[in-house]
Amino acid sequence: MREVQFDGLVGPTHNYGGLSPGNVASAAHEGEASNPRAAVLQGLAKMKLVRDLGVLQAVLPPQDRPSLTVLRALGFRGTDEEVITAAAAGDGLLLRLTSSASSMWTANAATIAPSCDTKDHKVHVVPANLQAMFHRSIEPATTTRVLRAIFADPARFVVHAPLPGGGQLADEGAANHTRLETSRGAVHLFAWGRRAWDGTSAAEPPGGQHRAEPDGPRRFPARQTYEASLALARLHELDPARCRFPQQHPAGIDQGAFHTDVLAVGNGRFLMLHELAFKESPALVADLRATLGDELVVVEAKESELPAANAVQAYPFNSQVLTLADGTMAIVAPEDSRDDPRVRAFLERVVAAGGPVRAVHYLDVRQSMHNGGGPACLRLRVPLEDAERAAIKANVFLTDELYAALVSWAGRRYRDRLVAKDLEDPKLAREGMEGLDELTGILRTGPLYDFQR
């Protein structure tokens, strides 16, 4: 079994809309001009670096934006151009929401369990419902269609429907999931930020209201629910003894760690975390050591060494930790982590500690970082056996030929500057449709989008 990094291609409407409360970077850069072409090329350069390190790399297509399907469901009528013009009227918020390119952060697309861990020995995929934010809650239908087109062999893959319900079962995908493994087996961490219902009763309380944790975050909203995390473990058919459900630290969420992967990352026998990643971090680490044994290497940053505010700004924990062919590991971190002296010193300590991580590679993903997404946000980790990889017929595994084709495609199809006012231009939507129609031909996925059907 080898892990494949499935990266989401940045969409043609990549812009800085400031649509995510609790995402510090998104709020800080709201209204600035973006560069969609640079964004997609930065993402492709990251994919090439990972592939050149000897790690399996694949791509996922972006979603069609603006979502004319959603705008029509909201009552806008007429031609595509008339729908866009009508949605742009007034403050234009609905147009901005339905034009978000947030599907680029593929760590939120789904949660994955490898076949070696599941009861039926199939790869299980649960697309995230992303109920916490409207502009993300419109993604799951297309995400499910994309994942079913790629993981199409029912003998090897199970692509579930997203979790039902509203905010009580809010699921943010693999950004809150970590799989660790030693010779003693694997453990799955399903982190969460709030509980949906009081007590242990299965009955919904009067009015269906959710309750906040007594000591929950006070500044920013907690997104993932405990109940959603439990449901994911059941759907994946995992051994309950191999599942853990740690609560995100409320103080970490209030610092801007809206997902677990902002302050923690794990890979194989290695776990790197900030002390504000989980509420009961010492107990969790002790439990993991008892379960996984002395092979497990844990490196923790204390607030005194690396303030959470610095970590949220520079995203060292939102790095990719990759297992290389020789069994050692490498970290792929954003340039922002090198630019911050305290963050850089922490990563240098990780390498010098003598554990599995032997190198850090820095790269520029600032177009994504300005919206609150580092290298780890841009990828979905999918552990696959050889036969499972062979069962994927779409042209999604990165080769020199595919990389060149996608670079050429992006250069022709993407604008190099975008501000909110540009979203009102119906030509932008038409450009996006034409580009995505070409992309599905390059990736050989078949029709994926409503405008293709």
C-alpha positions in Angstrom: 0.0 0.0 0.0 1.3 3.5 -0.9 -0.4 6.8 -0.2 -1.4 8.9 -3.2 -1.7 12.6 -2.8 -4.8 13.8 -4.7 -4.5 17.5 -5.1 -7.4 19.8 -6.1 -6.8 22.1 -9.0 -7.5 25.7 -8.2 -10.6 26.9 -9.9 -10.8 29.8 -12.4 -12.8 32.0 -10.0 -10.1 31.9 -7.2 -10.7 35.1 -5.3 -10.4 36.7 -1.9 -14.0 36.9 -0.7 -13.4 36.6 3.0 -16.3 34.2 3.4 -15.1 32.0 6.3 -15.5 33.3 9.8 -12.7 31.8 11.9 -10.3 31.7 9.0 -7.8 34.5 9.9 -6.0 34.7 6.6 -9.3 34.7 4.6 -10.5 37.7 6.6 -7.2 39.5 6.4 -7.0 39.4 2.6 -10.7 40.0 1.9 -11.2 42.2 -1.2 -7.7 42.0 -2.5 -7.0 41.1 -6.1 -6.2 37.5 -6.7 -4.3 35.8 -9.5 -6.1 32.6 -10.5 -3.5 31.6 -13.1 -0.7 32.0 -10.5 -2.7 30.0 -8.0 -3.3 27.0 -10.2 0.3 27.0 -11.4 1.6 27.2 -7.8 -0.6 24.2 -7.0 0.8 22.3 -10.0 4.3 23.2 -9.1 3.7 21.7 -5.6 2.3 18.5 -7.2 5.4 18.2 -9.4 7.7 18.6 -6.4 5.9 15.9 -4.5 6.0 13.6 -7.6 9.7 14.4 -8.1 10.3 13.3 -4.4 9.1 9.8 -5.5 5.6 10.1 -4.0 2.5 9.1 -6.0 0.6 12.2 -7.0 -2.8 12.7 -8.7 -5.2 15.5 -9.4 -8.9 16.3 -8.9 -10.8 18.8 -11.0 -12.3 22.0 -9.6 -16.0 22.7 -9.4 -17.9 24.9 -11.8 -18.3 28.4 -10.5 -20.4 30.4 -10.3 -22.8 27.5 -9.5 -25.7 28.4 -11.8 -27.5 25.3 -10.5 -27.5 26.7 -7.0 -28.5 30.2 -8.2 -31.5 28.8 -10.1 -32.4 26.8 -7.0 -32.5 30.1 -5.2 -35.1 31.5 -7.6 -33.0 33.3 -10.2 -34.4 32.8 -13.7 -33.5 33.3 -17.4 -30.4 32.7 -19.4 -27.0 32.1 -17.7 -26.2 35.7 -18.3 -29.5 36.9 -16.8 -29.1 34.7 -13.7 -25.6 36.1 -13.0 -26.7 39.7 -13.6 -29.7 39.2 -11.2 -27.6 37.6 -8.5 -25.1 40.4 -8.7 -27.8 43.0 -7.9 -27.7 44.7 -4.5 -24.7 43.6 -2.4 -24.0 40.6 -4.7 -23.4 38.3 -1.7 -25.2 35.3 -3.2 -23.1 35.6 -6.4 -19.9 35.8 -4.3 -20.9 32.8 -2.3 -21.7 30.7 -5.3 -18.5 31.8 -7.1 -16.1 30.7 -4.3 -13.3 28.4 -5.5 -13.1 26.8 -2.0 -13.2 23.2 -3.5 -9.5 23.8 -4.2 -8.9 22.8 -0.5 -9.3 19.1 -1.2 -8.5 18.1 2.4 -12.1 19.1 3.0 -13.5 17.0 0.1 -13.9 13.7 2.0 -12.5 11.3 4.6 -10.7 8.1 3.5 -10.1 4.7 5.1 -7.8 2.3 3.3 -8.9 -1.3 2.6 -6.4 -2.8 5.0 -8.3 -1.1 7.9 -11.9 -1.7 6.9 -14.1 -4.7 7.7 -15.0 -5.4 4.0 -11.5 -4.7 2.8 -12.6 -2.0 0.4 -11.4 1.6 0.3 -14.1 3.7 1.9 -14.7 7.3 0.9 -17.2 9.6 2.7 -17.6 13.0 1.0 -17.8 15.9 3.5 -21.2 17.7 3.8 -19.4 21.0 4.8 -22.6 22.2 6.5 -20.8 24.9 8.6 -20.5 27.4 5.7 -23.0 28.0 2.9 -20.4 28.6 0.2 -18.9 25.2 1.0 -22.2 23.3 1.6 -22.9 23.6 -2.1 -19.8 21.5 -3.0 -20.8 17.9 -1.9 -23.0 17.0 -4.8 -20.3 17.7 -7.4 -17.6 16.3 -5.1 -19.5 13.0 -4.8 -19.9 12.8 -8.6 -16.2 13.4 -9.1 -15.1 10.8 -6.5 -17.5 8.2 -7.9 -16.1 8.9 -11.4 -12.6 8.3 -10.3 -13.1 5.5 -7.7 -15.6 3.8 -9.9 -14.8 0.1 -9.3 -17.5 -1.2 -6.8 -15.4 -4.3 -6.1 -12.7 -2.1 -4.6 -14.2 1.2 -3.6 -17.2 2.4 -1.6 -18.0 6.1 -2.2 -20.8 6.9 0.3 -23.2 9.8 0.2 -22.3 12.7 2.5 -23.7 12.6 6.0 -27.4 13.7 6.1 -28.8 16.4 8.3 -27.7 20.0 9.0 -25.4 21.6 11.4 -25.8 18.7 14.0 -23.8 16.4 11.7 -21.5 19.0 10.2 -18.5 17.1 8.6 -15.4 19.0 7.4 -13.6 16.0 5.8 -10.0 14.8 6.1 -8.9 18.2 7.6 -10.0 16.7 10.9 -8.9 13.1 10.3 -5.4 11.7 11.0 -4.3 8.1 10.4 -1.2 6.9 12.3 0.5 3.5 11.9 3.3 1.4 13.4 4.0 -2.3 13.4 1.2 -2.6 16.0 -1.4 -1.4 13.5 -3.2 1.8 12.7 -5.2 4.3 14.7 -7.6 6.8 13.3 -8.1 10.2 14.9 -11.5 11.8 14.2 -11.3 15.2 15.8 -14.2 17.5 16.5 -15.0 20.9 17.9 -18.5 20.7 19.3 -21.2 18.3 20.3 -24.6 18.5 18.6 -26.8 17.2 21.4 -26.9 17.0 25.1 -26.3 13.8 27.1 -26.0 10.3 25.7 -29.6 9.9 24.5 -30.2 9.4 20.8 -33.3 11.6 21.0 -33.0 15.1 19.7 -33.6 17.8 22.3 -36.7 20.0 22.0 -36.4 22.4 19.1 -33.3 20.5 17.7 -30.9 23.1 19.1 -27.3 22.2 19.4 -25.4 23.0 22.6 -22.0 24.6 22.8 -19.3 23.0 24.8 -19.2 24.7 28.3 -15.6 25.6 27.7 -15.9 25.8 23.9 -14.4 28.5 21.7 -15.7 32.0 22.3 -14.3 34.0 19.4 -14.7 31.7 16.4 -17.2 28.9 15.6 -16.3 25.2 16.0 -17.3 23.4 12.8 -17.0 19.6 13.1 -19.4 17.8 15.5 -18.6 14.8 17.6 -21.6 13.0 16.2 -20.4 13.5 12.7 -17.0 12.0 13.6 -18.7 9.0 15.2 -20.7 8.5 12.0 -17.6 8.6 9.8 -16.0 5.8 11.8 -19.1 3.6 11.5 -19.4 4.2 7.8 -15.7 3.3 7.2 -16.4 0.0 9.0 -13.3 0.5 11.3 -12.5 -1.4 14.4 -13.8 0.8 17.3 -10.8 -0.1 19.3 -8.7 1.6 16.6 -10.6 4.9 16.6 -10.0 7.9 18.8 -12.2 11.1 19.0 -10.1 13.9 20.4 -11.7 17.3 20.9 -10.0 20.3 19.2 -8.7 22.7 21.8 -11.1 25.7 22.1 -8.2 28.1 22.6 -6.7 26.8 19.3 -10.0 27.3 17.4 -10.1 30.9 18.8 -6.6 31.4 17.5 -7.8 30.5 14.0 -7.3 26.7 13.9 -10.7 26.1 12.4 -9.6 22.6 11.3 -7.3 20.2 13.1 -4.8 20.3 10.3 -4.0 23.9 11.2 -2.2 22.8 14.4 -1.5 19.1 13.9 -0.3 16.7 11.2 0.4 13.0 11.3 1.9 10.5 9.0 2.7 6.8 9.7 4.7 6.7 12.9 5.1 10.5 13.2 2.8 13.0 14.8 3.6 16.8 14.9 1.3 19.0 16.9 0.9 22.2 18.8 -0.1 22.0 22.4 -3.3 23.9 21.5 -4.3 21.3 18.8 -6.3 19.1 21.1 -8.0 19.8 24.4 -6.6 16.7 26.2 -3.3 16.5 24.4 -1.2 14.8 27.1 -3.8 12.0 27.6 -4.2 11.6 23.9 -0.5 11.2 23.3 -0.1 8.8 26.2 -2.9 6.7 24.8 -1.4 6.7 21.3 2.0 5.6 22.7 0.4 2.8 24.7 -1.5 1.6 21.6 1.2 2.1 18.9 4.3 1.5 21.0 7.7 3.1 21.1 7.9 3.4 17.2 5.6 6.4 17.5 7.5 9.7 17.3 5.7 12.7 18.7 7.0 16.3 18.4 5.0 18.9 20.2 5.4 22.7 20.0 4.7 24.5 23.2 3.1 28.0 23.1 6.3 29.4 24.7 8.4 28.0 21.8 5.9 28.6 18.9 2.9 30.8 19.6 -0.3 29.5 18.1 -0.7 32.9 16.4 2.5 32.4 14.5 1.5 28.8 13.6 -1.8 30.0 12.2 -0.2 32.7 10.2 2.7 30.6 8.7 1.0 27.1 8.7 3.9 24.8 9.6 1.4 22.1 10.8 -0.5 22.4 7.5 2.5 21.0 5.8 2.6 17.7 4.0 4.6 15.0 5.7 5.5 12.5 3.1 7.0 9.0 3.3 9.8 8.6 0.8 11.0 5.5 -1.0 13.8 4.8 1.6 11.3 5.0 4.5 12.4 8.4 5.7 10.0 11.4 5.7 10.1 14.9 4.3 8.0 18.0 5.1 6.6 20.2 2.3 6.0 23.5 4.0 4.9 27.0 2.7 7.5 29.7 2.2 5.7 31.5 5.0 7.1 29.0 7.4 10.6 29.8 6.4 10.0 33.5 6.6 8.9 33.3 10.3 12.1 32.8 12.5 10.2 30.9 15.3 8.4 28.6 12.8 11.6 27.9 10.9 13.4 27.1 14.1 10.7 24.7 15.2 10.9 22.8 11.8 14.7 22.7 12.1 14.3 21.2 15.5 12.0 18.5 14.0 14.6 17.6 11.5 17.5 17.7 14.0 15.6 15.5 16.5 16.7 12.3 14.8 13.2 11.0 14.0 11.9 10.0 10.6 11.7 13.5 9.2 15.0 14.3 7.5 14.3 17.3 5.3 12.0 20.3 4.9 11.1 21.6 1.4 9.7 25.1 1.2 7.5 26.3 -1.7 5.4 29.2 -2.7 1.6 28.6 -2.3 0.8 32.2 -1.3 -2.2 32.5 -3.5 -3.8 29.7 -1.4 -2.3 30.8 1.8 -3.9 34.3 1.5 -7.3 32.5 1.7 -6.2 30.2 4.6 -5.0 27.1 2.8 -1.5 25.7 3.1 0.0 22.6 1.3 -2.0 20.1 3.3 -5.3 21.9 2.6 -4.7 21.4 -1.1 -4.5 17.6 -1.0 -6.5 14.5 -0.1 -4.5 11.5 1.1 -5.7 8.2 -0.4 -3.7 5.0 0.6 -4.1 2.5 -2.2 -2.8 -0.9 -3.0 -1.3 -1.6 -6.5 -4.5 -3.3 -7.7 -6.6 -0.4 -6.4 -4.5 2.1 -8.3 -4.7 0.0 -11.4 -8.5 0.1 -11.1 -8.6 3.8 -11.5 -9.0 4.4 -15.3 -9.2 8.2 -15.3 -6.1 10.1 -16.4 -5.5 11.7 -13.0 -2.0 10.3 -12.0 0.6 13.0 -12.5 3.1 12.2 -15.3 5.4 14.6 -17.2 2.8 14.6 -20.0 -0.2 15.3 -17.8 1.8 18.1 -15.9 2.7 19.7 -19.2 -0.9 19.5 -20.5 -2.3 21.0 -17.3 0.2 23.9 -17.3 -0.7 24.6 -20.9 -4.4 24.4 -20.1 -4.1 26.8 -17.2 -2.1 29.3 -19.1 -4.8 29.4 -21.8 -7.9 29.2 -19.6 -7.2 31.3 -16.4 -7.1 35.0 -15.9 -4.1 36.6 -14.1 -6.2 39.1 -12.0 -9.6 38.8 -10.4 -11.5 41.1 -8.0 -15.1 40.8 -6.7 -16.5 43.0 -9.4 -15.2 40.6 -12.1 -17.5 37.9 -10.8 -20.4 39.9 -12.3 -19.0 39.4 -15.8 -20.9 36.6 -17.5 -17.9 36.0 -19.7 -16.0 34.7 -16.7 -18.6 32.0 -16.2 -18.5 31.1 -19.9 -14.7 30.9 -19.8 -14.9 28.6 -16.8 -17.3 26.2 -18.5 -15.2 26.0 -21.6 -12.1 25.4 -19.5 -13.7 22.7 -17.4 -15.2 21.0 -20.4 -11.7 20.8 -21.9 -10.3 19.6 -18.5 -12.7 16.6 -18.2 -11.4 15.5 -21.7 -7.7 15.8 -20.5 -8.5 13.8 -17.3 -10.8 11.4 -19.1 -13.4 11.5 -16.3 -16.5 11.8 -18.5 -19.1 14.5 -17.8 -18.9 15.8 -14.3 -20.7 19.1 -14.4 -24.4 20.1 -14.7 -23.6 22.2 -17.8 -22.2 19.0 -19.5 -25.3 17.0 -18.9 
